């Protein structure tokens, strides 16, 4: 077995490759240039598409962020309304009184019932004299809370 047969190279093929080396380099060089040009064009095309979609996504999320902020402010304002606050306070006090009454009629030990009675009686009775005027003597004072955005949020407003 000859050295060429050991390598597995056909002598005629090797002769053809050696004779046409320059032509093959030129052909493959042209193919390489065509492929590189094609890949660069496609790369630019997809880069443009990506940037366009990224811009749309940023715009969408910016709008969603502002809508969420507006909705949160509206909900906060609704819960902060003095009339709503008055009803929540009444509801809380009524709930505490109902729990106290429930404890008194439930089959709890007397010590628990005594503790519940002391807790509900310690306030000296619950009054519902709400007033939005300062100094009205009702013991209740209106508090206004303002919400503001952090410095790092919503700078584009």
C-alpha positions as CSV (number, residue, x, y, z in Angstrom):
1,X,0.0,0.0,0.0
2,X,1.4,3.4,-1.0
3,X,1.7,6.4,1.2
4,X,-1.1,8.2,-0.8
5,X,-3.5,5.2,-0.4
6,X,-2.8,5.3,3.4
7,X,-3.9,8.9,3.4
8,X,-7.0,8.0,1.4
9,X,-6.4,10.8,-1.2
10,X,-7.0,10.0,-4.9
11,X,-3.9,10.9,-6.9
12,X,-6.0,12.3,-9.7
13,X,-7.9,14.5,-7.3
14,X,-4.7,15.8,-5.7
15,X,-3.3,16.6,-9.1
16,X,-6.5,18.5,-10.0
17,X,-6.5,20.4,-6.8
18,X,-2.8,21.4,-7.3
19,X,-3.3,22.5,-10.9
20,X,-6.4,24.5,-10.1
21,X,-5.4,25.9,-6.7
22,X,-5.7,29.6,-7.7
23,X,-9.0,29.2,-9.5
24,X,-10.5,27.3,-6.5
25,X,-9.2,30.0,-4.0
26,X,-10.8,32.7,-6.2
27,X,-14.2,30.7,-6.4
28,X,-14.3,30.0,-2.7
29,X,-13.1,33.6,-2.0
30,X,-16.0,35.0,-4.0
31,X,-18.5,32.6,-2.3
32,X,-17.1,33.7,1.1
33,X,-17.6,37.4,0.1
34,X,-21.1,36.8,-1.1
35,X,-22.0,34.9,2.1
36,X,-20.4,37.6,4.3
37,X,-22.3,40.3,2.4
38,X,-25.6,38.4,2.7
39,X,-25.0,37.8,6.5
40,X,-24.2,41.4,7.1
41,X,-27.3,42.5,5.3
42,X,-29.5,40.1,7.2
43,X,-27.8,41.1,10.5
44,X,-28.6,44.8,9.8
45,X,-32.2,43.8,8.9
46,X,-32.8,41.9,12.1
47,X,-31.1,44.5,14.1
48,X,-33.5,47.1,12.7
49,X,-36.5,44.8,13.5
50,X,-35.2,44.2,17.0
51,X,-34.8,47.9,17.7
52,X,-38.2,48.7,16.3
53,X,-39.8,46.0,18.5
54,X,-37.8,47.2,21.5
55,X,-39.1,50.7,21.0
56,X,-42.7,49.5,20.8
57,X,-42.2,47.4,24.0
58,X,-40.8,50.4,25.8
59,X,-43.6,52.6,24.7
60,X,-46.2,50.0,25.7
61,X,-44.7,49.5,29.2
62,X,-44.4,53.2,29.7
63,X,-48.1,53.6,28.9
64,X,-49.0,50.7,31.1
65,X,-46.9,52.1,34.0
66,X,-48.6,55.5,33.7
67,X,-52.1,53.8,33.6
68,X,-51.2,51.7,36.6
69,X,-50.0,54.8,38.5
70,X,-53.2,56.7,37.7
71,X,-55.3,53.8,38.8
72,X,-53.4,53.4,42.0
73,X,-53.8,57.1,42.7
74,X,-57.6,56.9,42.0
75,X,-57.9,53.9,44.4
76,X,-55.9,55.7,47.0
77,X,-58.0,58.8,46.7
78,X,-61.2,56.7,47.1
79,X,-60.0,55.1,50.3
80,X,-58.7,58.4,51.5
81,X,-62.0,60.1,51.1
82,X,-63.2,61.4,54.5
83,X,-66.7,60.0,54.1
84,X,-65.3,56.5,53.3
85,X,-62.8,56.8,56.2
86,X,-65.7,57.6,58.6
87,X,-67.6,54.5,57.5
88,X,-64.4,52.3,57.8
89,X,-63.9,53.6,61.3
90,X,-67.5,52.9,62.2
91,X,-67.2,49.4,60.7
92,X,-64.0,48.7,62.6
93,X,-65.5,49.8,65.9
94,X,-68.7,47.8,65.2
95,X,-66.6,44.8,64.4
96,X,-64.7,45.1,67.6
97,X,-68.0,45.4,69.6
98,X,-69.4,42.4,67.7
99,X,-66.4,40.3,68.6
100,X,-66.6,41.4,72.2
101,X,-70.3,40.4,72.3
102,X,-69.5,37.1,70.6
103,X,-66.8,36.3,73.2
104,X,-69.3,37.0,76.0
105,X,-71.8,34.5,74.6
106,X,-69.4,31.8,73.5
107,X,-68.4,29.0,75.8
108,X,-65.1,30.5,76.9
109,X,-63.7,30.4,80.4
110,X,-64.8,33.3,82.6
111,X,-61.3,34.8,82.6
112,X,-61.5,35.3,78.8
113,X,-64.9,36.9,79.1
114,X,-63.7,39.2,81.8
115,X,-60.7,40.2,79.7
116,X,-63.0,41.0,76.7
117,X,-65.2,43.1,78.9
118,X,-62.3,45.0,80.3
119,X,-60.9,45.6,76.8
120,X,-64.2,46.9,75.4
121,X,-65.0,49.0,78.5
122,X,-61.6,50.6,78.6
123,X,-62.5,53.2,76.0
124,X,-65.3,54.5,78.1
125,X,-67.8,54.0,75.4
126,X,-67.5,54.5,71.7
127,X,-68.7,57.8,70.2
128,X,-69.3,58.4,66.6
129,X,-69.0,62.2,66.5
130,X,-66.9,62.5,63.4
131,X,-66.1,66.0,62.1
132,X,-63.8,67.3,59.4
133,X,-63.4,70.6,61.2
134,X,-60.3,71.1,63.3
135,X,-60.9,72.0,66.9
136,X,-64.5,70.8,66.8
137,X,-64.0,68.9,70.0
138,X,-65.0,65.6,68.6
139,X,-61.6,64.1,69.1
140,X,-61.3,63.3,65.4
141,X,-59.1,65.2,63.1
142,X,-59.0,65.0,59.3
143,X,-55.6,64.1,57.9
144,X,-54.7,64.7,54.3
145,X,-52.1,62.4,52.7
146,X,-50.4,63.3,49.4
147,X,-48.8,60.6,47.3
148,X,-45.8,61.5,45.2
149,X,-43.6,59.6,42.9
150,X,-40.0,58.7,43.8
151,X,-37.3,60.7,42.1
152,X,-36.2,57.8,40.0
153,X,-39.7,56.9,38.8
154,X,-41.7,58.7,36.2
155,X,-39.1,61.4,35.3
156,X,-40.6,61.7,31.8
157,X,-43.9,63.2,33.2
